[in-house]
Amino acid sequence: MRCLVFYLGVLAAAAALTHPARSQAWERVSCPISDDLHNGCFVDTLHGWIVSYGTGVVLSSNDGGHVWSVCSRLDSIFYECMYFSNPDTGWICGEHGRLLHTVDGGRTWSNRDVGSASLAFYGVHFPSVMRGLLVGMDTETRTGVLYESSDGGRTWRANAAGSQGRNTGYEAIQFFDQRRGMVGGGRVVLQTEDAGRTWGATDLGKGVVIRSLHFADATNGWAVGHNGAVFRTTDGGRRWSRRTPFTPNRLRSVHFVSVNHGFVAGDANVNEGSLWETRDGGESWGVVPGDHGDMHRIFRSSRALWAVGKSGTILRMNTDGL
């Protein structure tokens, strides 16, 4: 009898490893505005920010995202991305060549002159304190642009590797350390191993429009975009394979909490569903239950995953134990 009990216990333990318990559900967090929300970031456990879509409202939280309040109101253009290096110092970029800088946690912002008003900036990131990257598109020539700073963002200069042909606007940035990183957008993914001084390019194919990329570790990465496009790499981004679409909808953001467990956010512009989940490394995907409306971005704090989107939607999922 004791042998049988022990054997059943071994089977139960093996099943728990093969089929982990489901994570906590996404929970809706109260938002002080009803504007569509576009992007956000956390710099530590407590301090986070969210920017609205086309109305210039910046929200902030200093209690880990339990309570959000209006931090500042900018002009009503499309601000695309924000990056904070500490609770006081941050950047936000957008259309009309706009790059703003704050040193008081987002309460006030100063403009940094980068280039022509025809530029639209979609991503900003600082791999180190002094070195910054700014990516986007020249809306007149329809070519991707990549700017770099080596003095902490005081001055910026164009990097020639940013021009990869028409209809390639860079948007997504992820760095593994201060030297190795990726930039993606349009049909191109760029890779650097020297903090962005030089870049190698991978062309994903005609008609591809990538909006987001994310690596679970230094080798396993995903990219998503328009018309349900999903790509995966298992060699650090040198080669990408196109996966069978799980939806025809426009996909805007991807984030994996482990190699096998990930989420994608997008628009419900064709079929129902705007937030999807996989627990088997992308072999299968399911719609996260709930009437969320269009979802624009997924980002992470140290203890939670966040998704923001239409009509002031803020969703939170606890990641403790994942």
C-alpha positions as CSV (number, residue, x, y, z in Angstrom):
1,M,0.0,0.0,0.0
2,R,2.9,2.4,0.9
3,C,4.5,1.6,-2.5
4,L,1.2,2.4,-4.3
5,V,0.9,5.7,-2.4
6,F,4.5,6.6,-3.3
7,Y,4.0,5.7,-6.9
8,L,0.8,7.8,-7.2
9,G,2.7,10.7,-5.6
10,V,5.5,10.4,-8.2
11,L,2.9,10.5,-11.0
12,A,1.2,13.6,-9.5
13,A,4.6,15.4,-9.2
14,A,5.4,14.5,-12.8
15,A,2.0,15.7,-14.0
16,A,2.5,19.0,-12.1
17,L,5.8,19.5,-14.0
18,T,4.3,18.7,-17.3
19,H,1.1,20.6,-16.8
20,P,1.9,23.6,-14.6
21,A,-1.0,25.3,-12.7
22,R,-2.6,28.1,-14.6
23,S,-1.4,31.6,-13.8
24,Q,-3.6,34.1,-12.1
25,A,-6.2,35.8,-14.4
26,W,-5.8,39.2,-15.9
27,E,-7.5,41.8,-13.7
28,R,-8.8,45.2,-14.7
29,V,-7.2,48.2,-12.9
30,S,-9.1,51.5,-12.5
31,C,-8.0,54.2,-14.9
32,P,-8.6,58.0,-14.2
33,I,-9.3,58.7,-17.9
34,S,-11.3,57.1,-20.7
35,D,-8.8,57.8,-23.5
36,D,-7.3,55.0,-25.4
37,L,-3.9,54.0,-23.9
38,H,-0.9,53.2,-26.0
39,N,2.2,52.3,-24.2
40,G,3.8,52.1,-20.7
41,C,6.8,51.1,-18.7
42,F,8.0,50.4,-15.1
43,V,11.4,51.3,-13.8
44,D,11.2,49.3,-10.6
45,T,8.6,47.5,-8.4
46,L,6.7,50.7,-7.6
47,H,7.1,53.4,-10.3
48,G,5.3,53.1,-13.6
49,W,4.0,55.3,-16.4
50,I,1.4,55.0,-19.2
51,V,0.9,57.3,-22.2
52,S,-2.5,57.8,-23.9
53,Y,-3.1,57.3,-27.7
54,G,-3.2,60.7,-29.5
55,T,-4.3,62.8,-26.5
56,G,-1.0,63.4,-24.8
57,V,-2.0,62.3,-21.3
58,V,0.7,60.7,-19.1
59,L,-0.4,58.6,-16.2
60,S,1.9,57.6,-13.3
61,S,1.8,55.2,-10.3
62,N,4.1,55.1,-7.3
63,D,2.6,52.1,-5.6
64,G,3.2,49.3,-8.1
65,G,0.2,50.1,-10.3
66,H,-2.6,49.8,-7.8
67,V,-3.5,53.5,-8.3
68,W,-2.9,55.5,-11.4
69,S,-3.2,59.3,-11.7
70,V,-2.7,62.0,-14.3
71,C,0.9,63.0,-14.1
72,S,1.1,65.5,-17.0
73,R,-0.8,66.6,-20.1
74,L,1.2,67.1,-23.3
75,D,0.0,68.3,-26.7
76,S,-2.4,66.0,-28.5
77,I,-0.1,64.2,-30.9
78,F,0.7,60.5,-31.1
79,Y,3.4,59.7,-28.5
80,E,4.6,56.1,-29.2
81,C,7.1,55.0,-26.6
82,M,8.5,56.0,-23.2
83,Y,11.7,54.9,-21.3
84,F,12.7,55.6,-17.7
85,S,16.1,55.0,-16.3
86,N,15.1,55.8,-12.7
87,P,12.0,57.2,-11.0
88,D,12.9,60.7,-12.0
89,T,14.6,60.5,-15.4
90,G,12.7,59.5,-18.5
91,W,12.1,60.0,-22.2
92,I,9.0,59.9,-24.5
93,C,9.0,60.1,-28.3
94,G,6.4,60.4,-31.0
95,E,5.4,61.9,-34.3
96,H,6.6,65.3,-35.7
97,G,10.2,64.5,-34.6
98,R,9.2,64.8,-31.0
99,L,11.5,63.7,-28.2
100,L,10.8,64.9,-24.7
101,H,12.9,64.5,-21.5
102,T,11.9,64.7,-17.8
103,V,13.9,64.9,-14.7
104,D,11.0,65.1,-12.2
105,G,9.2,61.8,-12.8
106,G,7.1,63.0,-15.7
107,R,5.5,66.1,-14.2
108,T,7.3,68.4,-16.6
109,W,8.9,67.7,-19.9
110,S,11.5,69.6,-22.1
111,N,11.9,69.2,-25.8
112,R,15.1,67.8,-27.3
113,D,15.8,68.8,-30.9
114,V,16.7,65.7,-33.0
115,G,15.7,66.4,-36.6
116,S,13.1,67.2,-39.1
117,A,9.3,67.3,-38.3
118,S,8.9,64.7,-41.0
119,L,10.3,62.1,-38.6
120,A,8.1,59.9,-36.5
121,F,9.8,58.2,-33.6
122,Y,8.4,54.9,-32.4
123,G,11.0,53.6,-29.9
124,V,13.5,55.0,-27.4
125,H,15.9,53.0,-25.3
126,F,19.2,53.6,-23.3
127,P,21.4,50.5,-23.2
128,S,23.6,52.4,-20.7
129,V,23.5,55.7,-18.9
130,M,25.3,57.6,-21.7
131,R,24.3,55.7,-24.8
132,G,20.8,56.0,-26.2
133,L,18.9,54.8,-29.3
134,L,15.9,56.4,-31.0
135,V,14.1,54.6,-33.9
136,G,11.3,55.4,-36.3
137,M,10.5,56.5,-39.8
138,D,10.9,59.4,-42.1
139,T,7.3,59.9,-43.2
140,E,8.3,61.7,-46.4
141,T,10.7,59.1,-47.8
142,R,9.0,56.1,-46.0
143,T,12.4,54.8,-44.8
144,G,13.4,53.7,-41.4
145,V,15.6,56.0,-39.2
146,L,17.9,55.2,-36.4
147,Y,19.5,57.9,-34.2
148,E,22.1,57.4,-31.5
149,S,23.4,59.5,-28.6
150,S,26.6,59.0,-26.7
151,D,26.2,61.8,-24.2
152,G,23.1,60.8,-22.3
153,G,20.6,62.2,-24.8
154,R,21.9,65.7,-25.0
155,T,22.7,65.4,-28.7
156,W,21.7,62.9,-31.3
157,R,23.0,61.8,-34.7
158,A,21.7,59.6,-37.5
159,N,23.1,56.1,-37.8
160,A,23.4,55.0,-41.5
161,A,22.3,51.5,-40.7
162,G,18.8,52.8,-40.1
163,S,18.1,53.2,-43.8
164,Q,17.0,49.7,-45.1
165,G,14.6,50.6,-47.9
166,R,11.1,52.0,-48.2
167,N,8.2,51.1,-45.9
168,T,10.5,50.1,-43.0
169,G,9.7,52.1,-39.9
170,Y,11.5,50.7,-36.8
171,E,9.4,50.4,-33.6
172,A,10.6,47.6,-31.3
173,I,13.8,47.7,-29.2
174,Q,15.1,45.0,-26.8
175,F,18.6,44.8,-25.3
176,F,20.0,41.8,-23.5
177,D,22.9,43.7,-22.0
178,Q,24.7,47.0,-22.7
179,R,26.1,45.7,-26.0
180,R,23.7,43.1,-27.5
181,G,20.3,44.1,-28.8
182,M,17.7,44.0,-31.4
183,V,15.5,46.6,-33.3
184,G,12.5,45.6,-35.4
185,G,10.0,47.2,-37.7
186,G,8.5,46.9,-41.1
187,R,10.0,43.9,-42.8
188,V,13.4,44.2,-41.1
189,V,15.1,43.1,-37.9
190,L,18.4,44.7,-36.9
191,Q,21.0,43.1,-34.6
192,T,23.9,44.7,-32.8
193,E,26.7,43.4,-30.6
194,D,28.4,46.8,-30.0
195,A,25.7,48.9,-28.4
196,G,24.3,50.0,-31.7
197,R,27.4,51.3,-33.4
198,T,27.1,48.7,-36.2
199,W,24.1,46.7,-37.2
200,G,23.3,43.5,-39.2
201,A,19.9,43.3,-41.0
202,T,17.5,40.4,-41.6
203,D,14.8,40.9,-44.1
204,L,11.6,39.0,-43.2
205,G,10.0,39.3,-46.6
206,K,7.8,41.4,-48.8
207,G,4.6,42.7,-47.3
208,V,5.6,42.1,-43.7
209,V,4.9,44.9,-41.1
210,I,6.5,44.0,-37.7
211,R,5.2,46.0,-34.8
212,S,6.8,44.3,-31.8
213,L,9.5,41.8,-30.8
214,H,10.5,40.1,-27.5
215,F,13.1,37.6,-26.4
216,A,12.4,35.3,-23.5
217,D,16.2,34.8,-23.3
218,A,19.2,35.5,-25.5
219,T,18.2,32.9,-28.1
220,N,14.4,32.5,-28.1
221,G,12.5,35.4,-29.6
222,W,9.2,36.3,-31.2
223,A,8.1,39.1,-33.6
224,V,4.5,40.0,-34.4
225,G,2.7,42.4,-36.8
226,H,0.0,43.2,-39.2
227,N,-2.4,40.6,-40.6
228,G,-1.6,38.1,-37.8
229,A,2.1,37.9,-38.7
230,V,4.1,35.8,-36.2
231,F,7.8,35.0,-36.5
232,R,10.1,33.0,-34.2
233,T,13.8,32.7,-33.8
234,T,15.8,30.1,-31.8
235,D,19.3,31.4,-32.6
236,G,19.3,34.9,-31.2
237,G,17.7,36.5,-34.2
238,R,20.0,35.4,-37.0
239,R,17.3,33.4,-38.6
240,W,13.5,33.8,-38.3
241,S,10.7,31.4,-39.3
242,R,7.2,32.4,-40.0
243,R,4.6,30.6,-37.9
244,T,1.1,29.7,-38.9
245,P,-1.2,32.6,-38.0
246,F,-3.6,32.1,-35.1
247,T,-5.7,35.2,-36.1
248,P,-5.9,37.5,-39.1
249,N,-6.0,40.5,-36.7
250,R,-3.4,43.3,-36.5
251,L,-0.9,42.3,-33.7
252,R,0.8,45.1,-31.8
253,S,2.7,43.6,-28.9
254,V,4.3,40.4,-27.8
255,H,5.8,39.4,-24.4
256,F,7.0,36.0,-23.1
257,V,7.4,35.4,-19.3
258,S,9.3,32.1,-20.2
259,V,10.4,30.3,-23.3
260,N,7.0,28.5,-23.4
261,H,4.6,31.0,-21.8
262,G,3.7,34.2,-23.7
263,F,1.1,36.7,-24.6
264,V,0.2,38.8,-27.7
265,A,-1.9,41.9,-27.8
266,G,-3.6,43.4,-30.8
267,D,-6.7,44.8,-32.4
268,A,-10.1,43.0,-32.9
269,N,-10.2,44.5,-36.4
270,V,-11.1,41.2,-38.2
271,N,-12.1,38.5,-35.7
272,E,-13.0,38.6,-32.0
273,G,-10.0,38.6,-29.6
274,S,-7.4,41.2,-28.8
275,L,-5.3,39.3,-26.2
276,W,-3.9,35.8,-26.7
277,E,-1.9,33.3,-24.7
278,T,0.3,30.4,-25.4
279,R,1.7,27.9,-22.8
280,D,3.5,25.6,-25.3
281,G,6.0,27.8,-27.0
282,G,3.6,29.1,-29.6
283,E,2.4,25.7,-30.9
284,S,-1.1,26.7,-29.9
285,W,-2.8,30.0,-28.9
286,G,-6.0,30.8,-27.1
287,V,-8.0,34.0,-26.6
288,V,-7.8,35.4,-23.1
289,P,-11.4,35.7,-22.0
290,G,-12.9,39.1,-21.6
291,D,-14.3,42.0,-23.6
292,H,-11.1,44.1,-23.7
293,G,-11.4,45.9,-26.9
294,D,-8.3,46.8,-29.0
295,M,-5.1,46.3,-26.9
296,H,-2.0,48.3,-27.8
297,R,0.9,47.2,-25.6
298,I,2.1,44.6,-23.1
299,F,4.9,45.5,-20.7
300,R,6.3,44.3,-17.4
301,S,7.1,45.3,-13.9
302,S,9.1,43.2,-11.5
303,R,6.0,41.4,-10.2
304,A,3.3,41.8,-12.9
305,L,2.6,41.8,-16.5
306,W,0.6,44.8,-17.9
307,A,-1.6,45.4,-21.0
308,V,-3.1,48.7,-22.0
309,G,-5.5,49.6,-24.7
310,K,-8.9,51.0,-25.7
311,S,-11.0,53.3,-23.6
312,G,-8.7,53.5,-20.6
313,T,-8.2,49.7,-20.3
314,I,-5.5,48.7,-17.9
315,L,-5.0,45.0,-17.2
316,R,-2.7,43.4,-14.7
317,M,-1.6,39.8,-14.2
318,N,0.5,38.7,-11.2
319,T,3.7,37.0,-12.4
320,D,5.0,35.8,-9.0
321,G,5.9,32.1,-9.3
322,L,5.9,32.1,-13.1
